[in-house]
Amino acid sequence: MANIPFLSLKDVTALHGAEINEAVMRVVNGGWYLQGKENEQFEKHYSEFIGCKHTVGCANGLDALIWIFRAYIEMGVIQPGDEVIVPANTYIATTLSITENGLVPVCIEPKPNTLEIDDDLIEAAITPRTKAIVIVHLYGRIAYTEKIGELCKKYNLKLVEDCAQSHGCKFTDGCVTGNIGDVAGHSFYPGKNLGALGDGGAVTTNDSKLAEVIRALTNYGSQKKYVFKYAGRNSRLDEIQAAVLDVKLKYLVEDNAKRKLIARYYYEHINNPLVTLPDLLPDEQNVYHLFPIIVSGKENRDRLHDYLEENGVGTVCHYPIAPHQQECYAKEAWNTPQLSLPITERLANEELSLPIGPAITIEDVTKVVELINEF
């Protein structure tokens, strides 16, 4: 029987283990653990990588998105009660960041062939209360389209990117996710393409005022010690995580290239009438944080998941309950009666993510494909 985990974080860390250990010990022995040189260095290098003016480290990816909307409220750009267009097919963190700030999510279905927000449905959902569009580069696939950019200009909307899964993904050469819209939130959760050894996040933007407000909000609301302009929170990236991320950033392009090789094998060799793959994108437009397949019918999806597990292959269903179907949103005015979003709901029932990452071998992937084709 095979032994192919969905993602071995131990193996991923081991790829650059010596440098990571050295970075951690440098911080431990240095005696400065928050808001020091490691953060400064990582923020500088990440800004250079993204191509933007500002990176502000914070505690996690959800916080990054929360602080973006909170900062826009503090700046008077957005008011509580305003509407934000958001993909219906996303991890709940995207939606939570909107509702946490007293804003109203307007859920838009994805295109079934791309799994990303359907730009043909956005304009009809725009009202005088709409102030922003959030795009989520889900699974590591580019979500931005020129049509979305045009809508933002036409209606004077902020474009917020959720880059939790898209480190290093590009729309066009030189246009990297995190520097496409007005501002972007990033997650460095351990399983991400650029993952820390714990939680971590960041905001990237070219808007100096926005960056300044977000930096204050993440530090209790303070821009100067013991002086508090905003009622903020404590949401900081610690020095150990910043040091680890700075090491891994150097190898991100190389690690993403390994993911693309694995993905290419899947695309070329998976052959099962029950399995559909999303559209193949140009290499630069997908960093394959996940490799989602769509299995015809929930029963078949669950059977395939169990069959692969029985044969030693780890898979994960992303995301089996859509945000609008979660109990926490059951009584919200925007979701009463509960929204009917059939494409999103079908994806929740039929999506299955296969093993992919910089540490998996082509031999392992060959075995995964054999099992799927025999199913």
C-alpha beads as a LAMMPS data file, in Angstrom:
LAMMPS data file: protein, C-alpha beads

375 atoms
374 bonds

1 atom types
1 bond types

-500.0 500.0 xlo xhi
-500.0 500.0 ylo yhi
-500.0 500.0 zlo zhi

Masses

1 110.0

Atoms # bond

1 1 1 0.000 0.000 0.000
2 1 1 1.170 3.525 -0.766
3 1 1 2.063 6.059 1.905
4 1 1 1.394 9.401 0.236
5 1 1 0.209 12.095 2.665
6 1 1 -1.835 15.017 1.364
7 1 1 0.993 17.327 2.457
8 1 1 3.903 16.493 4.758
9 1 1 4.927 19.755 6.427
10 1 1 7.880 17.953 7.956
11 1 1 9.181 17.086 4.468
12 1 1 8.506 20.591 3.166
13 1 1 10.431 22.137 6.076
14 1 1 13.291 19.669 5.590
15 1 1 13.873 20.987 2.041
16 1 1 15.433 24.111 3.563
17 1 1 15.868 22.757 7.093
18 1 1 19.449 23.849 7.790
19 1 1 18.770 27.482 6.851
20 1 1 15.484 27.514 8.769
21 1 1 17.182 26.150 11.899
22 1 1 19.922 28.745 11.562
23 1 1 17.345 31.551 11.199
24 1 1 15.360 30.386 14.240
25 1 1 18.456 30.109 16.427
26 1 1 19.608 33.559 15.279
27 1 1 16.370 35.022 16.651
28 1 1 16.397 32.903 19.814
29 1 1 19.979 33.899 20.622
30 1 1 19.458 37.504 19.536
31 1 1 16.949 38.176 22.310
32 1 1 14.583 40.400 20.260
33 1 1 11.322 38.624 19.487
34 1 1 8.790 41.181 18.190
35 1 1 8.883 44.126 15.775
36 1 1 12.598 43.926 15.100
37 1 1 15.045 43.537 12.242
38 1 1 13.684 40.183 11.041
39 1 1 10.285 41.748 10.378
40 1 1 11.881 44.732 8.669
41 1 1 13.959 42.495 6.438
42 1 1 11.115 40.135 5.502
43 1 1 8.720 43.022 4.790
44 1 1 11.352 44.654 2.560
45 1 1 12.061 41.436 0.657
46 1 1 8.362 40.547 0.294
47 1 1 7.571 44.020 -1.057
48 1 1 10.354 43.583 -3.610
49 1 1 9.014 40.154 -4.570
50 1 1 5.430 41.418 -4.949
51 1 1 6.535 44.673 -6.583
52 1 1 4.682 46.952 -4.166
53 1 1 5.694 49.789 -1.840
54 1 1 4.470 48.395 1.496
55 1 1 4.228 45.080 3.334
56 1 1 2.763 45.081 6.832
57 1 1 3.212 41.812 8.733
58 1 1 0.385 40.663 11.007
59 1 1 -0.744 37.653 13.008
60 1 1 -2.540 35.659 10.289
61 1 1 -4.349 35.826 6.964
62 1 1 -7.794 36.461 8.425
63 1 1 -6.462 39.422 10.395
64 1 1 -4.820 40.785 7.232
65 1 1 -8.229 40.955 5.546
66 1 1 -9.992 42.264 8.661
67 1 1 -7.484 45.124 9.004
68 1 1 -7.897 46.104 5.360
69 1 1 -11.627 46.746 5.795
70 1 1 -11.195 48.245 9.254
71 1 1 -8.588 50.683 7.898
72 1 1 -10.876 51.733 5.057
73 1 1 -13.592 52.399 7.661
74 1 1 -11.192 54.456 9.801
75 1 1 -10.227 56.436 6.692
76 1 1 -13.885 57.100 5.808
77 1 1 -13.648 55.223 2.499
78 1 1 -16.167 52.579 3.604
79 1 1 -18.969 52.803 6.192
80 1 1 -20.487 49.973 8.272
81 1 1 -23.503 48.664 6.351
82 1 1 -21.827 49.069 2.964
83 1 1 -21.707 46.121 0.584
84 1 1 -18.671 44.134 -0.521
85 1 1 -18.810 41.737 -3.473
86 1 1 -17.157 38.435 -2.596
87 1 1 -16.829 35.003 -4.239
88 1 1 -19.354 32.513 -2.885
89 1 1 -16.809 29.730 -3.443
90 1 1 -14.104 30.548 -0.916
91 1 1 -12.818 29.649 2.525
92 1 1 -14.960 31.351 5.166
93 1 1 -12.134 33.694 6.262
94 1 1 -12.820 35.936 3.260
95 1 1 -16.457 36.353 4.279
96 1 1 -15.614 36.666 7.987
97 1 1 -13.383 39.662 7.311
98 1 1 -16.364 41.466 5.773
99 1 1 -18.951 40.614 8.420
100 1 1 -16.454 41.267 11.259
101 1 1 -16.433 44.908 10.145
102 1 1 -20.203 45.291 9.970
103 1 1 -20.172 45.144 6.176
104 1 1 -22.558 43.161 3.988
105 1 1 -21.177 40.346 1.803
106 1 1 -22.741 40.010 -1.646
107 1 1 -21.931 36.468 -2.747
108 1 1 -21.168 35.841 -6.419
109 1 1 -21.091 32.373 -7.977
110 1 1 -17.918 30.989 -9.616
111 1 1 -17.484 29.867 -13.200
112 1 1 -17.603 26.039 -13.095
113 1 1 -14.648 25.709 -15.504
114 1 1 -12.319 28.078 -13.572
115 1 1 -13.710 27.732 -10.001
116 1 1 -13.058 31.492 -9.586
117 1 1 -15.559 34.385 -9.294
118 1 1 -17.708 34.793 -12.434
119 1 1 -16.930 38.277 -13.722
120 1 1 -20.071 38.165 -15.917
121 1 1 -22.273 38.197 -12.786
122 1 1 -20.618 41.047 -10.876
123 1 1 -22.068 44.157 -12.524
124 1 1 -25.697 43.121 -11.927
125 1 1 -24.910 42.828 -8.179
126 1 1 -23.450 46.356 -7.857
127 1 1 -25.659 48.855 -5.991
128 1 1 -25.085 52.396 -4.631
129 1 1 -23.984 50.689 -1.361
130 1 1 -21.235 48.635 -3.051
131 1 1 -17.787 49.894 -2.072
132 1 1 -15.398 47.036 -2.864
133 1 1 -14.858 43.809 -4.757
134 1 1 -12.850 41.026 -3.142
135 1 1 -11.234 38.515 -5.460
136 1 1 -9.794 35.293 -4.060
137 1 1 -7.045 33.585 -6.045
138 1 1 -8.450 30.267 -4.832
139 1 1 -6.368 27.085 -5.097
140 1 1 -3.471 29.249 -6.373
141 1 1 -5.345 30.079 -9.616
142 1 1 -5.537 33.667 -10.883
143 1 1 -8.957 35.208 -10.178
144 1 1 -8.358 38.657 -11.657
145 1 1 -9.707 39.559 -15.090
146 1 1 -9.497 42.822 -17.017
147 1 1 -13.298 43.004 -16.815
148 1 1 -13.079 43.124 -12.991
149 1 1 -10.520 45.927 -13.226
150 1 1 -12.817 47.865 -15.583
151 1 1 -15.793 47.463 -13.218
152 1 1 -13.746 48.821 -10.311
153 1 1 -12.846 51.906 -12.370
154 1 1 -16.397 52.370 -13.716
155 1 1 -18.035 52.246 -10.270
156 1 1 -15.114 53.619 -8.219
157 1 1 -14.751 50.424 -6.178
158 1 1 -11.762 49.259 -4.157
159 1 1 -10.259 46.004 -5.410
160 1 1 -9.141 43.816 -2.508
161 1 1 -7.151 40.655 -3.213
162 1 1 -7.238 37.590 -0.979
163 1 1 -3.828 36.087 -1.744
164 1 1 -3.887 33.427 0.981
165 1 1 -3.271 30.702 -1.617
166 1 1 -1.473 32.514 -4.436
167 1 1 2.092 33.364 -3.374
168 1 1 4.026 33.997 -6.592
169 1 1 1.052 33.759 -8.954
170 1 1 0.979 36.281 -11.822
171 1 1 -1.721 37.755 -14.045
172 1 1 0.810 38.834 -16.644
173 1 1 4.570 38.995 -16.510
174 1 1 5.461 41.564 -13.877
175 1 1 1.915 41.706 -12.467
176 1 1 2.018 39.557 -9.313
177 1 1 -0.956 38.774 -7.107
178 1 1 -0.786 41.116 -4.147
179 1 1 0.002 44.028 -6.438
180 1 1 -2.960 43.872 -8.831
181 1 1 -5.657 45.589 -6.778
182 1 1 -5.619 48.435 -4.248
183 1 1 -4.581 46.180 -1.375
184 1 1 -4.103 42.492 -0.620
185 1 1 -4.212 40.133 2.350
186 1 1 -1.770 37.215 2.565
187 1 1 -1.704 34.135 4.794
188 1 1 1.478 32.324 5.830
189 1 1 -0.309 29.385 7.477
190 1 1 2.151 26.443 7.491
191 1 1 0.517 24.611 4.570
192 1 1 0.686 27.576 2.175
193 1 1 3.145 27.860 -0.715
194 1 1 4.971 30.374 1.495
195 1 1 4.285 28.974 4.949
196 1 1 5.608 29.843 8.397
197 1 1 6.152 27.427 11.303
198 1 1 2.938 28.766 12.843
199 1 1 0.414 31.447 12.012
200 1 1 1.396 34.580 10.130
201 1 1 0.004 37.049 7.633
202 1 1 0.635 40.310 5.820
203 1 1 -0.989 43.153 3.922
204 1 1 0.578 44.502 0.731
205 1 1 -0.334 47.825 -0.892
206 1 1 1.004 50.875 -2.705
207 1 1 -1.238 53.157 -0.617
208 1 1 1.070 54.696 2.005
209 1 1 -1.756 56.081 4.165
210 1 1 -3.579 52.731 4.168
211 1 1 -0.364 50.924 5.177
212 1 1 0.212 53.426 7.975
213 1 1 -3.306 52.929 9.387
214 1 1 -3.058 49.124 9.148
215 1 1 0.329 49.115 10.882
216 1 1 -1.168 51.124 13.743
217 1 1 -4.314 48.948 13.975
218 1 1 -2.219 45.786 14.297
219 1 1 -0.266 47.369 17.168
220 1 1 -3.153 48.219 19.518
221 1 1 -4.004 51.271 17.388
222 1 1 -0.711 52.965 18.227
223 1 1 1.569 54.898 15.877
224 1 1 3.705 56.126 18.778
225 1 1 4.384 54.327 22.060
226 1 1 1.523 54.822 24.565
227 1 1 -0.348 57.070 22.119
228 1 1 -3.419 55.458 20.557
229 1 1 -5.105 57.064 17.574
230 1 1 -7.310 54.006 16.932
231 1 1 -8.913 51.340 19.110
232 1 1 -6.790 48.584 17.589
233 1 1 -5.788 45.040 18.446
234 1 1 -2.608 43.035 18.939
235 1 1 -1.929 41.309 15.618
236 1 1 1.778 41.119 14.933
237 1 1 4.077 38.812 12.981
238 1 1 6.722 37.556 15.407
239 1 1 10.433 37.631 14.658
240 1 1 10.868 33.852 14.401
241 1 1 8.126 33.544 11.785
242 1 1 9.510 36.532 9.856
243 1 1 12.980 34.955 9.823
244 1 1 11.611 31.593 8.638
245 1 1 9.527 33.259 5.927
246 1 1 12.539 35.212 4.707
247 1 1 14.437 31.942 4.205
248 1 1 11.537 30.265 2.398
249 1 1 10.861 33.308 0.212
250 1 1 14.229 32.758 -1.495
251 1 1 13.022 29.345 -2.698
252 1 1 9.393 30.184 -3.464
253 1 1 9.779 30.345 -7.269
254 1 1 11.726 27.075 -7.260
255 1 1 9.203 25.360 -4.973
256 1 1 6.295 26.601 -7.108
257 1 1 8.039 25.188 -10.198
258 1 1 8.023 21.741 -8.530
259 1 1 4.266 22.092 -7.931
260 1 1 3.765 22.944 -11.617
261 1 1 5.604 19.783 -12.708
262 1 1 3.332 17.659 -10.510
263 1 1 0.246 19.469 -11.803
264 1 1 1.306 18.931 -15.413
265 1 1 1.530 15.186 -14.757
266 1 1 -1.971 15.183 -13.298
267 1 1 -3.365 17.119 -16.275
268 1 1 -1.685 14.839 -18.811
269 1 1 -2.474 11.495 -17.194
270 1 1 -5.724 11.592 -15.190
271 1 1 -8.314 9.779 -17.283
272 1 1 -11.535 8.811 -15.515
273 1 1 -15.039 9.659 -16.820
274 1 1 -16.148 10.603 -13.299
275 1 1 -13.375 13.194 -12.918
276 1 1 -13.268 16.703 -14.422
277 1 1 -10.299 19.061 -14.130
278 1 1 -10.658 22.861 -14.092
279 1 1 -9.368 24.746 -17.148
280 1 1 -5.605 24.520 -17.582
281 1 1 -4.165 28.009 -17.109
282 1 1 -0.861 29.389 -18.439
283 1 1 1.933 28.351 -16.064
284 1 1 2.423 31.835 -14.593
285 1 1 -1.290 32.095 -13.678
286 1 1 -1.390 29.099 -11.323
287 1 1 0.956 28.261 -8.450
288 1 1 -1.043 25.127 -7.547
289 1 1 -1.468 25.703 -3.843
290 1 1 -4.052 22.955 -4.246
291 1 1 -4.881 20.604 -7.101
292 1 1 -8.690 20.429 -7.159
293 1 1 -10.579 17.854 -9.179
294 1 1 -14.354 17.726 -9.574
295 1 1 -15.899 14.272 -9.108
296 1 1 -19.357 13.720 -10.582
297 1 1 -21.778 13.577 -7.627
298 1 1 -21.150 13.820 -3.887
299 1 1 -21.468 10.073 -3.414
300 1 1 -18.739 9.402 -5.993
301 1 1 -16.539 12.145 -4.491
302 1 1 -16.817 10.611 -1.041
303 1 1 -16.226 7.119 -2.442
304 1 1 -13.087 8.282 -4.282
305 1 1 -11.823 10.026 -1.127
306 1 1 -12.313 6.830 0.913
307 1 1 -10.847 4.596 -1.822
308 1 1 -7.682 6.697 -2.061
309 1 1 -7.386 6.801 1.725
310 1 1 -7.710 3.007 1.910
311 1 1 -4.846 2.807 -0.589
312 1 1 -2.610 5.143 1.425
313 1 1 -3.257 8.421 -0.410
314 1 1 -4.336 11.494 1.543
315 1 1 -6.878 13.867 -0.028
316 1 1 -8.948 16.769 1.337
317 1 1 -12.363 18.202 0.393
318 1 1 -12.101 22.009 -0.024
319 1 1 -14.616 23.260 1.180
320 1 1 -17.429 20.808 2.037
321 1 1 -19.793 23.478 3.434
322 1 1 -19.986 26.805 1.612
323 1 1 -19.857 30.014 3.725
324 1 1 -23.530 30.894 3.081
325 1 1 -24.545 27.445 4.374
326 1 1 -22.629 27.735 7.643
327 1 1 -24.603 27.954 10.883
328 1 1 -22.909 31.226 11.877
329 1 1 -24.597 32.982 8.933
330 1 1 -27.981 31.238 9.109
331 1 1 -29.810 34.232 10.613
332 1 1 -28.033 37.105 8.856
333 1 1 -30.304 39.483 6.948
334 1 1 -28.241 39.084 3.768
335 1 1 -28.750 35.308 3.978
336 1 1 -32.451 35.174 4.982
337 1 1 -33.988 33.231 3.372
338 1 1 -30.805 31.228 2.812
339 1 1 -29.125 32.062 -0.481
340 1 1 -29.422 29.557 -3.299
341 1 1 -26.017 29.275 -4.987
342 1 1 -26.151 25.999 -6.935
343 1 1 -22.693 26.114 -8.553
344 1 1 -20.971 26.853 -5.242
345 1 1 -23.021 24.152 -3.515
346 1 1 -22.187 21.606 -6.226
347 1 1 -18.468 22.372 -5.887
348 1 1 -18.732 21.902 -2.110
349 1 1 -20.182 18.447 -2.775
350 1 1 -17.872 17.396 -5.609
351 1 1 -14.429 19.001 -5.067
352 1 1 -11.502 16.826 -3.984
353 1 1 -7.901 18.059 -3.634
354 1 1 -5.074 15.705 -4.564
355 1 1 -1.581 15.643 -3.000
356 1 1 0.679 18.375 -4.343
357 1 1 3.668 20.259 -2.978
358 1 1 7.399 20.820 -3.380
359 1 1 8.351 17.620 -1.523
360 1 1 6.148 15.047 -3.309
361 1 1 7.880 12.769 -5.844
362 1 1 6.816 11.962 -9.396
363 1 1 6.703 8.283 -8.305
364 1 1 4.093 9.187 -5.707
365 1 1 2.055 11.152 -8.238
366 1 1 2.225 8.262 -10.715
367 1 1 0.676 6.023 -8.056
368 1 1 -2.072 8.565 -7.286
369 1 1 -2.980 8.793 -10.995
370 1 1 -3.010 4.991 -11.395
371 1 1 -5.437 4.659 -8.494
372 1 1 -7.747 7.410 -9.837
373 1 1 -7.790 5.900 -13.324
374 1 1 -8.619 2.459 -11.897
375 1 1 -11.477 3.848 -9.735

Bonds

1 1 1 2
2 1 2 3
3 1 3 4
4 1 4 5
5 1 5 6
6 1 6 7
7 1 7 8
8 1 8 9
9 1 9 10
10 1 10 11
11 1 11 12
12 1 12 13
13 1 13 14
14 1 14 15
15 1 15 16
16 1 16 17
17 1 17 18
18 1 18 19
19 1 19 20
20 1 20 21
21 1 21 22
22 1 22 23
23 1 23 24
24 1 24 25
25 1 25 26
26 1 26 27
27 1 27 28
28 1 28 29
29 1 29 30
30 1 30 31
31 1 31 32
32 1 32 33
33 1 33 34
34 1 34 35
35 1 35 36
36 1 36 37
37 1 37 38
38 1 38 39
39 1 39 40
40 1 40 41
41 1 41 42
42 1 42 43
43 1 43 44
44 1 44 45
45 1 45 46
46 1 46 47
47 1 47 48
48 1 48 49
49 1 49 50
50 1 50 51
51 1 51 52
52 1 52 53
53 1 53 54
54 1 54 55
55 1 55 56
56 1 56 57
57 1 57 58
58 1 58 59
59 1 59 60
60 1 60 61
61 1 61 62
62 1 62 63
63 1 63 64
64 1 64 65
65 1 65 66
66 1 66 67
67 1 67 68
68 1 68 69
69 1 69 70
70 1 70 71
71 1 71 72
72 1 72 73
73 1 73 74
74 1 74 75
75 1 75 76
76 1 76 77
77 1 77 78
78 1 78 79
79 1 79 80
80 1 80 81
81 1 81 82
82 1 82 83
83 1 83 84
84 1 84 85
85 1 85 86
86 1 86 87
87 1 87 88
88 1 88 89
89 1 89 90
90 1 90 91
91 1 91 92
92 1 92 93
93 1 93 94
94 1 94 95
95 1 95 96
96 1 96 97
97 1 97 98
98 1 98 99
99 1 99 100
100 1 100 101
101 1 101 102
102 1 102 103
103 1 103 104
104 1 104 105
105 1 105 106
106 1 106 107
107 1 107 108
108 1 108 109
109 1 109 110
110 1 110 111
111 1 111 112
112 1 112 113
113 1 113 114
114 1 114 115
115 1 115 116
116 1 116 117
117 1 117 118
118 1 118 119
119 1 119 120
120 1 120 121
121 1 121 122
122 1 122 123
123 1 123 124
124 1 124 125
125 1 125 126
126 1 126 127
127 1 127 128
128 1 128 129
129 1 129 130
130 1 130 131
131 1 131 132
132 1 132 133
133 1 133 134
134 1 134 135
135 1 135 136
136 1 136 137
137 1 137 138
138 1 138 139
139 1 139 140
140 1 140 141
141 1 141 142
142 1 142 143
143 1 143 144
144 1 144 145
145 1 145 146
146 1 146 147
147 1 147 148
148 1 148 149
149 1 149 150
150 1 150 151
151 1 151 152
152 1 152 153
153 1 153 154
154 1 154 155
155 1 155 156
156 1 156 157
157 1 157 158
158 1 158 159
159 1 159 160
160 1 160 161
161 1 161 162
162 1 162 163
163 1 163 164
164 1 164 165
165 1 165 166
166 1 166 167
167 1 167 168
168 1 168 169
169 1 169 170
170 1 170 171
171 1 171 172
172 1 172 173
173 1 173 174
174 1 174 175
175 1 175 176
176 1 176 177
177 1 177 178
178 1 178 179
179 1 179 180
180 1 180 181
181 1 181 182
182 1 182 183
183 1 183 184
184 1 184 185
185 1 185 186
186 1 186 187
187 1 187 188
188 1 188 189
189 1 189 190
190 1 190 191
191 1 191 192
192 1 192 193
193 1 193 194
194 1 194 195
195 1 195 196
196 1 196 197
197 1 197 198
198 1 198 199
199 1 199 200
200 1 200 201
201 1 201 202
202 1 202 203
203 1 203 204
204 1 204 205
205 1 205 206
206 1 206 207
207 1 207 208
208 1 208 209
209 1 209 210
210 1 210 211
211 1 211 212
212 1 212 213
213 1 213 214
214 1 214 215
215 1 215 216
216 1 216 217
217 1 217 218
218 1 218 219
219 1 219 220
220 1 220 221
221 1 221 222
222 1 222 223
223 1 223 224
224 1 224 225
225 1 225 226
226 1 226 227
227 1 227 228
228 1 228 229
229 1 229 230
230 1 230 231
231 1 231 232
232 1 232 233
233 1 233 234
234 1 234 235
235 1 235 236
236 1 236 237
237 1 237 238
238 1 238 239
239 1 239 240
240 1 240 241
241 1 241 242
242 1 242 243
243 1 243 244
244 1 244 245
245 1 245 246
246 1 246 247
247 1 247 248
248 1 248 249
249 1 249 250
250 1 250 251
251 1 251 252
252 1 252 253
253 1 253 254
254 1 254 255
255 1 255 256
256 1 256 257
257 1 257 258
258 1 258 259
259 1 259 260
260 1 260 261
261 1 261 262
262 1 262 263
263 1 263 264
264 1 264 265
265 1 265 266
266 1 266 267
267 1 267 268
268 1 268 269
269 1 269 270
270 1 270 271
271 1 271 272
272 1 272 273
273 1 273 274
274 1 274 275
275 1 275 276
276 1 276 277
277 1 277 278
278 1 278 279
279 1 279 280
280 1 280 281
281 1 281 282
282 1 282 283
283 1 283 284
284 1 284 285
285 1 285 286
286 1 286 287
287 1 287 288
288 1 288 289
289 1 289 290
290 1 290 291
291 1 291 292
292 1 292 293
293 1 293 294
294 1 294 295
295 1 295 296
296 1 296 297
297 1 297 298
298 1 298 299
299 1 299 300
300 1 300 301
301 1 301 302
302 1 302 303
303 1 303 304
304 1 304 305
305 1 305 306
306 1 306 307
307 1 307 308
308 1 308 309
309 1 309 310
310 1 310 311
311 1 311 312
312 1 312 313
313 1 313 314
314 1 314 315
315 1 315 316
316 1 316 317
317 1 317 318
318 1 318 319
319 1 319 320
320 1 320 321
321 1 321 322
322 1 322 323
323 1 323 324
324 1 324 325
325 1 325 326
326 1 326 327
327 1 327 328
328 1 328 329
329 1 329 330
330 1 330 331
331 1 331 332
332 1 332 333
333 1 333 334
334 1 334 335
335 1 335 336
336 1 336 337
337 1 337 338
338 1 338 339
339 1 339 340
340 1 340 341
341 1 341 342
342 1 342 343
343 1 343 344
344 1 344 345
345 1 345 346
346 1 346 347
347 1 347 348
348 1 348 349
349 1 349 350
350 1 350 351
351 1 351 352
352 1 352 353
353 1 353 354
354 1 354 355
355 1 355 356
356 1 356 357
357 1 357 358
358 1 358 359
359 1 359 360
360 1 360 361
361 1 361 362
362 1 362 363
363 1 363 364
364 1 364 365
365 1 365 366
366 1 366 367
367 1 367 368
368 1 368 369
369 1 369 370
370 1 370 371
371 1 371 372
372 1 372 373
373 1 373 374
374 1 374 375
